[in-house]
Amino acid sequence: MTGPDLTFADFGPAQLAAAIIAVYLVVGEPFVGYVLHRRFEGRLRSDPAARRSFYQRLLVLEWGLAAVTLVVWLAAPGVGAAQVGLHLPGRWPGPLASVVVVALVVLAALSVRALRSGALAGPPPEVLRRTRPGDARHAEAPGHAALALLPRSPGERRLFALVGVTAGVCEEWLYRGFLLAVVAALAPGLPALALVVVAGVAFGLAHAYQGLTGVVTTGVLGSLLAGVYLSTGSLLLPVLLHAAIDLRFLLVPSTALPAASVVPVR
């Protein structure tokens, strides 16, 4: 498992832009994502179109940021496609990476089974609170913030499928391909294990809206996907795994998911 062999000079005229995007992914994205989710959850109980609107916004933001980052990479003359994972795998996953892949698939299947059982249906008592339309307050407790995003209607499910594919493609490109290339260029010779940790921390912080448990969980996932990426030298397998992990929620019926309870404001 090795990281990209780069120096920051390889980014040429794109150095400043690359550094700004990397800082944004680590520092700015957690703040922006937290604010957007707070606003979304504030609308959720009063606006039937809140999820569809939020999905559409996610699609625009993620593809937009991915496109900007792609332009920055194209402007970096010394950074090849292989150094950002944009090629077919050059080697098979090692034993450890293979175990990670199998473990992720098994855990995803088990989580679907748990959700389908209906164990999480119905909001916990602490969720029941007064909310006004547009309030920048959580409609869901932090531990249930991710569940608030899951689709309930057929129309929401169709949009969510696009969001799941988008997350697999764009987030792997941003947090594994591009970010790790910039970090490796800024700190040449950094061990691959350190890159795995960086990818996990950045990805976990991007999910700060889910609370501490969500940060830790997604941080571990980000590290594991980074390990698979560095083991194969390609983003292909991480993209497929990431998309499958997100799309698994389409196998969960809406009746098995928590429903936000509307508490009238008098």
N, C-alpha and C positions, 0 to 999 in steps of 0.2 A: 504494500500500500504506500504510494508516494503522492506528494502534492505536485502542483504545476511548477515547472522550472522556469521562473520568471524573475526579472528585476523591474522596478518601477519605470525605468527608462524605456522599457519595451512598450509602454503605453503611449509614448511620444506626446503628440499634442493633446491627447485625450487624458493626460494625467490628472488634471484638476477635476474634470468631470467625473472620472472614475472614482476619485477620492470622495467627492461630494456624495455620489450615489451610495458608496459603501457606508459612509457616516449616516446617511439617511436611513438605510436599511437597519442599522444597529440602534440608532437613537431616535430618528424621526418617525419611523413606521410604528413603533409601539405606541407613541403618543397619538398619532393620527388614527390608528386602528381603534384605540381605546375611546376616543371622542366619537368616532363614527358609530361604534357599537352602542355607546350610551344613548345617542340620539335615536338609533334604530329601536332599541328596546323601550325607549320612552314612547315611541309611536305605536309599538306593537299591539297594544290592547285596544287602541281606538281607531286604527287605520287597517282595514282588511288587505290593502295593497302594500303594507309595509315590507313584507318579505320580498315580494317581487321587485319592488323599487330598490331594496338593498342589494339583491342579487345583481340587478342591472348596473348599479353603481360599482359593485365589486368587479364586474367584468370590464368596465371601462377603465377603472383604476389599475387593475393588474396588467391588462394587455397594454395600456398606455405606458406604464413604468417599464414593462419588459421591452417594449419597442424603443423607448429612449435609451435603455441600457444596451440594446442591440446596436443602435447607431453609435454609441460611445465605443463599443468593442470594435466595430468596423473602422473607426477612426484611430484605432491603436495598431500601428503598423507591425509591431513586433510580437503581437499576441495572436497565435494561430488558433484554429478551431479546436484542435486537440487539447489545447491548454485551458479551454473553458468547457470541455466536455461535449462539444457539438460534433460528435462523430460516433460511428458505431463502436461497440466495445472492442478494445484491442486485446483483451485477455478475459478469461473466465473469472468469475468471482472466486476468491480464495476460500479456504475452509471456514474461516470466521465469518466472512461476508455471506457465504451460503447459509450458515446457521441463522444469521440475522434475517435473511430473506424469508426462510421457512418460518421463523418465529413471528415475523410481522404478519404473514398470511394467516397463521394459526390464531394469533391474537385478534386480528380483524374478524375472523369467522366467529370467534367466541363472543366478541362484543356485539355482533349482529344478533346472535342467539339470545344474549342477555337483554338487548333492547326489544327484540320481538316478544319476549316473555311478558312484557308489559309492566315490569318491575318499577319502571320510572314514570309510568303514567300518573298524571295528577301532580299539581305543583306542591312543593313543600310549604309548610305554614308560613315560613319567613318570606315567601314570595308575595303573599297577599298584602299589598300595600296600596295606598292611594297614589294614582298617577294621573296627571293631566296631559292632554295632547301636547306633544312637543317637549315634555319634561326631559331634561338631560339626566334621568335617573334610570337605574337598571329596572327593567320589568321582571328580570329573573335574577335569582341569587347568583354570585360569581360561578359556583360550581355547575350551574345550569345554563350559563350564557351560551355555550356551544349548542346545547339542545334547542335553545330559542331560534337558532338559525336553520334548523332542519325543516324541510318542506312538509306541508300538510295536504295541500290540494294538488290535483293533477297538473295545473298550470305551474305551480311552484316547483313541482318535481322536474318538469322539463327544463326550467331555468336552472335548477340546482344541478342537473346533469352537466350543463355547460360550465357552471361554476366549479364543479369537481374536476373536470378536464382542464380548465383554466388554471386551477391551483396546482395540479400536477405539472403542467408545462411551465407556467410562469414562475412559480415559487422555486422550483428546482433550478431553473435558469438563474434566478436572482440570488438565491441563498446558497446554492452549491456551486454552480458554474461560475458566475461573475464574481460574487463576493469572495470566494476562496481564491480566485485568481488574483484579485487586488491585494488580499491579505498576504498571499504567498509572495507577491511582488514587493510589498512594503517590508516584509521580513524574510528575505531569502534564506533558505536553509531551515526554515521552521519545520519541525517534525510533523508528519502527517497526523499524528494523534492530536497535536495542538490545533490543527486545522479542523479536525472533527469536533473538538470542543468549541471552537469559535463558531462553527456553523450551528451547533446545538444551542449555544447561548443566544445568538442572534435570532434564530427561528423561535425559540421559546419566548423571548421578549416581545416578538411581533404578535404573540397571542396573549398579551398582558390582560386583555379584556376578560379572559377566562379565569382570572384569579391565579393564586399561587400554584394550585394543583394543575391548572391548564398550562401554565408556563413550564413547569417541570415535565409534564407529560409530553408536550410538543417539543420541548428542548431535547428530551431523550430521543424522540422520533427523528428530529433534525440531525442529531449526531449519528444515528444509525444509518440514515439515508446518505449522509456525507461519507460514512465508512464504505458503503456499497459503491458510491460514486468513485472514490479514490481507489478502491480495489479493482474496479473494471476500467477506469479511465474514461467512462462515458456516462452521460446523464440519462441514457435510455432506460435502464432498469430502475433508477430512482423515480423517474417520471411515471413509469407504469405502476410502480408500487404506490406512489403518492396518490395518483388518480384513483386507483382501486380502493385505497383506504378511505378516501372521501366519498366515492360513489357507493360504498357499501351501505350507506344510510338509505339509499333508495330501496333496499330490501326490507326496510323497517316500515310497517304500516303506520299511518298517522295516529291510529287509535292507541298505539303503544308508546306514544310520545307525550310528554307533559304538555298540558294546555294552559296558556296564560289566562288567568282568571281576571275578569274585569271588576274592579272595585269602583263603583260610582263615586264621583266627586260631588259633594253637596255644597 
